[in-house]
Amino acid sequence: MNSADGTGGGGGGVHMDGRAAPLPRADIDGMKRRLHNHLRHSLGRGPVGSGAMDWYLALALCTRDLMVESWMDSSHRAYRSDAKRVYYLSMEFLIGRSLVANLLASGSLELARQTLTDMGLDFQAICDCEPEAALGNGGLGRLAACLMESMATLGIPARGYGIYYDYGMFSQYIEDGQQVELPERWLRNGNVWAFERQDRTVPVRFFGYTRAGVDAHGHESHQWIGNDEVLAQANDLLVAGHGCWTVNAIRLWSARASREFDLRRFNQGDYINAVAEQSFSESLSNVLYPDDSTSVGKALRLKQEYFFVAASLHDIVRRFRRNHTDFTKFPEKVAIQLNDTHPALAVPELMRLFVDEHGLDWQDAWALCTGTFAYTNHTLLPEALETWPVGLLGDMLPRHLEIIYEINHRFLERVRRRSTVPDDARVARLSMIQEGGERRVRMAHLAFVGSHRVNGVAALHTQLMRAGIFADLHHEFPERIVNKTNGITPRRWLHEANRPLAGLIGRHVGDGWVANLEDLRGLLPLAEDAGFQTDFRAVKRLNKEALSAYIKQSVGVEVDPDSLFDVQVKRIHEYKRQLLNVLHVVTLYNRIRDGDAGADDQPPRTVILAGKAAPAYYMAKLIVRLIHDVARVINADPVVAGRLRLVFVPNYNVSVAERIIPAADLSEQISTAGTEASGTGNMKLALNGALTIGTRDGANIEIGDEVGEDNIFFFGLEAAQAEALRHNGGHDPWRYYTGDPELHRVLDMIGRGAFCHDDPDRYRPIVDSLTRHGDHYLLMADYADYIATQERVGTAWRDQDTWTRKAILNVARMGRFSSDVTVMDYAQDIWKVSARLEEGETVG
């Protein structure tokens, strides 16, 4: 489906700035006609007076036209062949902007750029009109987006399911150094990429009661009588694979009231209450992750989870029954992947549909259910495993609680039968119901028992799942846990985000890497080539200049593009240890001010952080404020001018990531070992030529295996050491505080107000958490090795030829971390589906 511009691949004809050679006049004139046609007939506008947003919409509609044809073909092909389909259930799809990605997928990027330029329009300004799709928050949603794109690229018939949020998590605004959350209403101007399906609505029930009875065959039956109903309306968002051979869709549900408003009340003048039901119903799809620190917020979150699960399973069953009169082949034709525990209610909901609505025997229904579901776990933190109060779940979903109890009863009976010695403590650990205090439903246990495969997302993560959080379940189902290391799509994270580097790679190894990232190994011999090293550095310099300009515009801080760009971009959380990064910055600041001889050997460094803290997460928000206070002092100090800068880039999202990642020299992946499931930012940064400084955590280990220990900077405790230190009583943070003069000084500066003279005790909680309250994430234990490793980083940076060689080797060896590889692993081991790479070519 590539157009005549010939730029659908890696960019062999792309110049250093990411642009291609001039295209034929006929192609450009044809594109102009299509643009003017949509401007006039779709938007009701003429060229005179049309602004950048009008031209964006016209260009997006032209691009969508190409995708729709492939979407129809893909769907018809799957139905004709009765192919097995993958359904990916996720509360988040962090897709970012779509225009450039879809132009690249259809091979039309340069045609669009040159056409608009020929018309005297600013192509980049038009692309920047697109709002960021606020359908996700972090790695969970970005992984979902990457996997959906790879499924389309590999020709796998698939559909994502989620919620069509009116507002994202929030827009992050910094005021006096503090994070302020503003509404992120990304749909204020509609969404040209989505098709609103008013004819596809599903009634979703809540509350009410259940009624037991006997059916016509004498079997026990149950009927759920719900007394609250919301309509789920479908919206289809297209996802194009590379080359647009296959286009799939993400079906996102928006909430609609089952009754518009109370006409009687309206006529009586009670206008507010007349529309109250409608407003309350539609609030279900208003906000991504409502604040669940209150009982109302918890109830809304649970309602959201069931809302999208119920609508999605109704849709999945409807689609299956188009070709099948009974359910015997359901697992052969349907694979449902649960992306974390948010969709775990799908397990009792599918059982309810099978048993209550379609009259299947429980045992048969359970076999179909477990044969259909697979569950991806994304956390090793016990406190992050989702649980719901029994009272809340039973009140809102009474039939589902009954089904969960029945699943649990049958499961625990199986456990007892298999046990040679009674072990009530083990049974309690395995139970889906957490006893003691407030009784709660363990959603991870429910998802685990209800699935035929449970996967971790990095080798270490999967190993720790088996030995830690799921050890008892693993003993019951020893073949169930498998590893599927996360991946990233090279189309978004190199081909689109870093066009200059894509062009350089394409000129040397061709375009095949866009669809097969292992082709980057063709760069291995060039790592020693002086000319290629020079070109590689020129590309990095170009990207750093662009980021420097963006930082100046958005933050007002001048940074030196010749300095070492030291980057940590991720959600703000104590376990991700942005605070450890700040401790290093203050240490380096002190050394420079003191005239330390070692500091003179260190290169100029620009430390760049970005990420959002959850609104109710006090300590994370305090860390954000500390970063800004430290930056204010350091950036204003003439003694360190030209030697050290600290910058926090606000409102981190996919578009901001696409600016920062190509410019990074050093990638900070410094979470406490054993806490990060995988990470995908580590992959994106390495793919774009940043060297990693990190702990042996998550996928860092596998990246190290691929790029070589000489081309990555590991430091700190390993997972087993961290676990032993934390739980065997061997960690004494006070000993580190009193025994390391530099650490002592840094913490005293922070704790006594050196960076906040107006409020000297502002950061006392941070210092106390490290010195007096256990240092749970072991910053004190890892500090000295982290500082020493940063010295090695600085020394390595001084030798630019060697540094560049290491960076090229990182790029060349990242093929394993393509999401295409991840999806093929899922397809073969979990979903049992075939991939079609080109017309007629399949991989089983």
Secondary structure, DSSP 8 states (H G I E B T S, - for coil): ---TT--SSS-TTB-TTS-B----HHHHHHHHHHHHHHHHHTT---STT--HHHHHHHHHHHHHHHHHHHHHHHHHHHHHHT--EEEEE-S-------HHHHHHHTT-HHHHHHHHHHTT--HHHHHTTS----S--SHHHHHHHHHHHHHHHTT--EEEEEE--SB-S-EEEEETTEEEEE---TTTT--TTEEEEEEEEEEEEES-EEEEEE-TTS-EEEEEE-SEEEEEEEEEEEEE-GGGS-EEEEEEEEEEESS---HHHHHTT-HHHHTHHHHHHHGGGTBSS--TTSHHHHHHHHHHHHHHHHHHHHHHHHHHTTT-SSSTTHHHHEEEEEESSTTTTHHHHHHHIIIIIT---HHHHHHHHHHHEEEE-----GGGS-EEEHHHHHHH-HHHHHHHHHHHHHHHHHHHHH-SS--HHHHHHH-SEE-SSS-EEEHHHHHHHT-SEEEESSHHHHHHHHHTTTHHHHHHSTTTEEE----B-HIIIIIITTHHHHHHHHHHH-SGGGT-GGGGGGGGGGGG-HHHHHHHHHHHHHHHHHHHHHHHHHT-----TTSEEEEEES---GGGTHHHHHHHHHHHHHHHHHT-HHHHTS--EEEEEE----TT-HHHHHHHHHHHHHHHHHHH-GGGTTTEEEEEESS--HHHHHHHGGG-SEEEE---TTT----SHHHHHHHTT-EEEE-S-TTHHHHHHHH-GGGSEE-S--HHHHHHHHHTT---HHHHHHH-HHHHHHHHHHHTTTT-TTSTTTTHHHHHHHHTS--TT-HHHHHHHHHHHHHHHHHHHHSHHHHHHHHHHHHHT-GGGBHHHHHHHHIIIII---EEEETTEEE-
